[in-house]
Each structure stands twice: as structure tokens, then as C-alpha cells.
Amino acid sequence: MNKVQLSLTDEETAILASYGSQFGYSLPKTLRFVISKAAEKFIREGTIPVFEMSDKIEQTGLKALKEHQAGKTIAVDDIDTFFDNL
């Protein structure tokens, strides 16, 4: 999780506080709401950024996929217990 510090003008604060008050939201909750709605729109439009992976990571992923398809993987029900027993 990333923390962000913002400086807002008095007008921006008043507008956002007024908008959030319709829902009973505080200013921080209103900002999280507005940002989440913008992110949802971004995802719906299919404009998710694509990050290139290194050749080494790509090869590792392809190898893991082949092993999974070959039935070499196992299901893990309790991840904490699994790692505790390694």
C-alpha cells in the first residue's frame, strides 16, 4: 500500500467535502472513493499499463506453466502451514 500526501486548495477541499457529505464520507474517504472510481473506469476501458518482463522471468514463468500443465504442481489449502513446513 502506498501513502500519498496531497495539498488541496480551500475550494477543492470544500467541493470534495460537499460531495462526500452526500454519502456521509469524511474527506479522506471521499478521496479514496473518487480515486477508486477513476481506477475502475481506467480498468473498464482496458487501458491497464503493460510492463515488459525480463527474459529470465519470462522463461521461469513459461517453465512453471509447463510444469503445471504436466501435473507437477500441488494444491495448497493452507499457505501458512505449507511455508511453515518447508
Protein Blocks (a to p, Z undefined) as FASTA:
>chain_A
ZZddddddfklmmmmmmmmmmnopafklmmmmmmmmmmmmmmmnopaccddddfklmmmm
mmmmmmmmnopaccdfblmlmmmmZZ
